[in-house]
């Protein structure tokens, strides 16, 4: 992996930019609260948010499986769905990273190639967009917690996402970030990787769970649902009390939904409750 050549963020100068929300499959099917939190943050940043109905999967599962023909068809569908906006923003470095790979699917100089380049230049992961493009400042809230942060592979290595989520978290006065060892090491999910190499994947997520516990944080936060679901599953199977949440839920103060891996009858963790451990 290398940083996308199309990632050249500049501070937004449009009064009310039109933003297409790229929902992602996992947010749509498994964790809609992540999409709602993303919308709340974008609107708070002064954006006009649209959710194109024609959007589907970004095509990454097909791409990673070597199925370039179907990936190309999915990309063409996505290009058509996301045309006509100032920016395209999603709550996943992995899925947005895939949009940045679209130009490689098409013949250089073709119409699809040029459209794919244009989309890649407009496509941002949510924390990168808020910090690098919108220079966004959070509205203060009362959520109080000790957290640790996982850097997802695609966001970090394809889109350069590392300081952006930490800058946003630093704006929350009652949030204490406790960095875990190897925060930027893969959790073992990797999409189809965990299916092809389950033993290796399991060992990797065991290591990640151990590092999260070592941090002594109460909440494990990250920016990609695939990684978070993988880590939450392992933590819960090991009997851990660590909550696992997407960063946008924390930033948008939408904590009514049980944490990932928790049953719906689990007591809710609302923003009015002190989530922090005793010192």
Secondary structure, DSSP 8 states (H G I E B T S, - for coil): ----TT--------TT-EEEEE--HHHHHT-HHHHHHHHHHHHHTT-EEE--TT----SHHHHHTT-HHHHHHHHHHHHHHTTT-SEEEES-HHHHHHHTTGGGGS-TTSHHHHHHHHHHHHEEEHHHIIIIIS---------BEEEEEE--HHHHHHH--SHHHHHHHTT-TTEEE---TTTTS--S-TTTHHHHTHHHHHHHHHHHHHHHHHTT-SEEEES-HHHHHHHHHHHHHTT---EEEEHHHHHTT---S--TT--TTS----TTSB-----
